Amino acid sequence: ALNDGNGTHIWASDDGLSWRHVTRVLAHGDNACLYADEAKGRYLLFHKFGGLHGLTSRRMWIGLESKDGKNWEGYEGIRQWRGCLVADDYDDLVAQQRGCLHSEIYTTAVHRAGEVLVSMQSLIDVWSPLRQSFGQNANGLGHVRMGFSQDGFNWRFPKGRPAWMELGAPGEYDAGFIELSSGFVEDNDDLLLYYAGSRYRHGWSINPDFSLRTDIDRADE
C-alpha cells in the first residue's frame, strides 16, 4: 500500500518482476507518457491535464524532465507548469473543417530519431454540449497526427497538420474512436505503435446533461 495517495507514481525494476517505488510526481489527469531519453541522459514525462484555451475547458499536456527519475522539473503546482501539447487556434480550425467545435490532445507517444524527437498524438475533435464548468468534454471523434521537436517541449508539425491516421470505415472496430498506447516498440528494423479502437464515438454512452445512459445493452459496453 502507498502512503502518498493517488496520482502518478514512478516505479523501477532491475528484472521486470520485482518493483520498487521511487516517487510520487503529481496528481492530475488520467494519462501519461514516460520516455527514457538515453541520448540526452534524461527522462521525459508527458502528462495530461485539464486546462483552458479561450473560455473552454479542454484536455492538454504538460512536459516534465528528470535526470534521475525522482526529482522532476516542469511542475510546481496548480497553474505553475510547463505546457507543451496544447491545442491552439489552428487546431480548432482543423476541427471545424471536420464539423466539430474545437480540438483537444487525448494521448501521445514519443520516440527519438537522431537529433529529433517524434511524437504521435491522438486528438479528439469535440462538439456540443460543452462543459460549462471545469471538466472533460464528452462528445467527439478522433484522429492521429505527427509532431516533431528538438527539445521535447516545443512541438512543430508538418504543413497543414495533416492526419497521420484516420478512423476506420463504418462498421469496423475503430470506426468511432482511436487512442494510442503511450510508447513505441522497437522490433529489429520495425517500429511498432499500438492503438485501441472503438466502434462508437467518444461520449456515446453519456447523455446531454453528462449523466450516464442506462439504456445500453451489456453486450455493447
Stockholm file with secondary structure:
# STOCKHOLM 1.0

chainA/1-221         ALNDGNGTHIWASDDGLSWRHVTRVLAHGDNACLYADEAKGRYLLFHKFGGLHGLTSRRMWIGLESKDGKNWEGYEGIRQWRGCLVADDYDDLVAQQRGCLHSEIYTTAVHRAGEVLVSMQSLIDVWSPLRQSFGQNANGLGHVRMGFSQDGFNWRFPKGRPAWMELGAPGEYDAGFIELSSGFVEDNDDLLLYYAGSRYRHGWSINPDFSLRTDIDRADE
#=GR chainA/1-221 SS CCSSCSSEEEEEESSSSSEEEEEEEECCCSCEEEEEEGGGTEEEEEEEEEEEETTEEEEEEEEEEESSSSSCBSEEETTEECEEECCCHHHHHHHHHTTCSEEEEEEEEEEEETTEEEEEEEEEEECSSCCSSSSCCCCEEEEEEEEEESSSSSCBCSTTCCEEECCCCTTSTTSSEEEEEEEEEEETTEEEEEEEEESSCBTTTBCTTSCBCSCCCGGGC
#=GC SS_cons         CCSSCSSEEEEEESSSSSEEEEEEEECCCSCEEEEEEGGGTEEEEEEEEEEEETTEEEEEEEEEEESSSSSCBSEEETTEECEEECCCHHHHHHHHHTTCSEEEEEEEEEEEETTEEEEEEEEEEECSSCCSSSSCCCCEEEEEEEEEESSSSSCBCSTTCCEEECCCCTTSTTSSEEEEEEEEEEETTEEEEEEEEESSCBTTTBCTTSCBCSCCCGGGC
//
